[in-house]
Amino acid sequence: MRQFDLAPLYRSTVGFDRLFSALDQFVSADAVPTYPPYNIERTGESAYRITVAVAGFTEADLTIEVKENALSLKGERKPDASRKVEVLHQGIAARGFERRFQLADYVQVTGAALENGLLHIDLVREIPEAKKPRQIQIATSAAAKAPVIEGQVQEAA
């Protein structure tokens, strides 16, 4: 795969650091971990679900953390000293992992559940009222005494 150097773009732009970091991650896709496998599903108009296959892990072995716009999932199985068995073949992966997901703005984690070896993380995108689109009334020149952006005009009595 070709290597692209984005360093010249860093020198000539301001405020696009996150964009270039994302491009760097996409370009260097060779180092992307594939364990554990996961699905990202859309469950509603603004609702999403990440499903991660974590067979053999318990709730105590898993850690979910949200920091800024990043969701981090860590799994580490603690050895069970009480079990004295000899493993003849180990096909179920028991290695630790760390998986990160970049979340879009205003995406919140609403819950997580572990069932049948699958970890379900529910997400919802809630845009604040101040960021939602709004209608601006256009005043005619005859009725335009004061500019009105939003709301109702109250006349003085």
Phi, psi and omega per residue, in radians:
M1 nan 2.556 -3.135
R2 -1.299 2.611 3.082
Q3 -1.822 2.269 3.102
F4 -1.931 2.344 3.120
D5 -1.798 1.975 -3.126
L6 -1.664 0.121 -3.105
A7 -1.010 -0.706 3.118
P8 -1.068 -0.539 3.121
L9 -1.240 -0.568 3.083
Y10 -1.098 -0.626 -3.078
R11 -1.297 -0.437 -3.013
S12 -1.894 0.138 3.135
T13 -2.307 2.739 3.115
V14 -2.263 2.285 3.047
G15 1.560 0.061 -3.117
F16 -1.907 0.398 -3.070
D17 -1.017 -0.768 -3.120
R18 -1.112 -0.676 3.140
L19 -1.108 -0.797 -3.120
F20 -1.233 -0.569 3.067
S21 -1.113 -0.706 3.098
A22 -1.131 -0.720 3.101
L23 -1.095 -0.706 3.090
D24 -1.033 -0.718 -3.137
Q25 -1.158 -0.681 -3.141
F26 -1.213 -0.664 -3.132
V27 -1.180 -0.696 -3.132
S28 -1.652 1.015 -3.108
A29 -1.348 -0.101 -3.138
D30 -1.137 -0.554 -3.048
A31 -1.635 0.227 -3.117
V32 -1.308 2.169 3.129
P33 -1.247 2.605 -3.133
T34 -1.953 -0.005 -3.126
Y35 -2.030 2.360 -0.107
P36 -1.436 2.710 3.105
P37 -1.190 2.643 -3.096
Y38 -2.598 2.812 3.028
N39 -2.155 2.566 2.967
I40 -2.070 2.127 -3.044
E41 -2.137 2.588 3.001
R42 -1.730 2.058 -3.084
T43 -1.795 -0.128 3.127
G44 -2.894 -3.048 -3.113
E45 -1.076 -0.679 3.123
S46 -2.293 0.499 -3.127
A47 -2.152 2.458 -3.101
Y48 -2.360 2.847 3.086
R49 -2.506 2.288 3.008
I50 -1.816 2.179 3.122
T51 -2.008 2.124 -3.081
V52 -2.052 2.307 3.111
A53 -1.434 1.906 -3.098
V54 -2.205 0.940 -3.122
A55 -1.048 2.327 3.100
G56 1.579 -0.164 3.119
F57 -1.676 2.529 3.064
T58 -1.859 3.052 3.116
E59 -1.027 -0.622 -3.130
A60 -1.218 -0.392 -3.128
D61 -1.493 -0.232 -3.023
L62 -1.915 2.507 3.078
T63 -2.302 2.222 3.094
I64 -2.027 2.235 -3.117
E65 -2.377 2.387 3.072
V66 -2.028 2.169 3.115
K67 -2.395 2.084 -3.064
E68 0.970 -2.070 -3.128
N69 -1.897 0.530 -3.120
A70 -2.201 2.300 3.055
L71 -1.832 2.146 -3.107
S72 -2.027 2.283 3.131
L73 -2.136 2.141 -3.141
K74 -2.134 2.466 3.086
G75 -2.363 2.276 3.115
E76 -2.554 2.004 3.120
R77 -1.407 2.256 3.084
K78 -1.543 2.339 -3.125
P79 -1.135 2.394 3.136
D80 -1.628 1.812 -3.090
A81 -1.244 -0.359 -3.103
S82 -1.328 -0.384 3.134
R83 -1.494 2.075 3.114
K84 -1.945 1.390 3.114
V85 -2.219 2.682 3.079
E86 -1.784 2.107 -3.121
V87 -1.488 2.072 3.127
L88 -1.513 -0.591 3.078
H89 -2.589 2.300 3.119
Q90 -2.085 1.786 3.120
G91 -1.753 -0.327 3.109
I92 -1.546 2.095 -3.088
A93 -1.156 2.331 3.136
A94 -2.137 0.225 -3.103
R95 -1.347 2.699 3.092
G96 -1.269 2.786 -3.135
F97 -2.606 2.844 2.992
E98 -2.502 2.155 -3.107
R99 -2.171 2.320 -3.137
R100 -2.080 2.473 3.081
F101 -2.204 2.302 3.038
Q102 -1.470 2.213 3.136
L103 -1.740 2.509 3.074
A104 -1.246 2.913 3.108
D105 -1.050 2.466 3.081
Y106 1.200 0.291 3.056
V107 -1.594 2.213 -3.098
Q108 -2.048 2.506 3.025
V109 -1.474 2.166 -3.092
T110 -1.776 -0.307 3.130
G111 3.045 2.922 3.100
A112 -2.536 2.523 3.135
A113 -2.522 2.465 3.107
L114 -1.959 2.064 3.117
E115 -2.580 2.319 3.109
N116 0.954 0.674 3.105
G117 1.374 0.111 3.116
L118 -2.041 2.275 3.072
L119 -1.713 2.094 3.130
H120 -1.824 2.148 3.083
I121 -2.011 2.046 -3.105
D122 -1.638 2.381 -3.113
L123 -2.247 2.638 3.064
V124 -2.462 2.493 3.104
R125 -1.798 1.981 -3.128
E126 -2.059 1.872 3.136
I127 -1.479 2.250 3.135
P128 -1.123 2.691 -3.116
E129 -1.002 -0.643 -3.114
A130 -1.142 -0.400 -3.105
K131 -1.703 -0.155 -3.129
K132 -1.319 2.647 3.099
P133 -1.137 2.583 3.135
R134 -2.426 2.755 -3.138
Q135 -1.537 2.437 3.083
I136 -1.938 2.169 3.127
Q137 -1.327 2.416 3.101
I138 -1.774 2.138 -3.123
A139 -1.622 2.545 3.054
T140 -1.430 2.833 -3.068
S141 -1.158 -0.535 -3.136
A142 -1.271 -0.622 -3.081
A143 -1.691 0.042 -3.056
A144 -1.585 1.497 3.062
K145 -1.523 -0.727 3.100
A146 -2.422 2.498 3.139
P147 -1.188 2.339 3.126
V148 -2.064 2.158 3.131
I149 -1.636 -0.750 -3.032
E150 -2.764 2.592 3.069
G151 1.760 -2.865 -3.086
Q152 -1.891 2.552 3.099
V153 -1.554 2.257 3.090
Q154 -1.915 2.187 -3.136
E155 -1.556 2.500 3.123
A156 -1.306 2.417 -3.092
A157 -1.615 nan nan
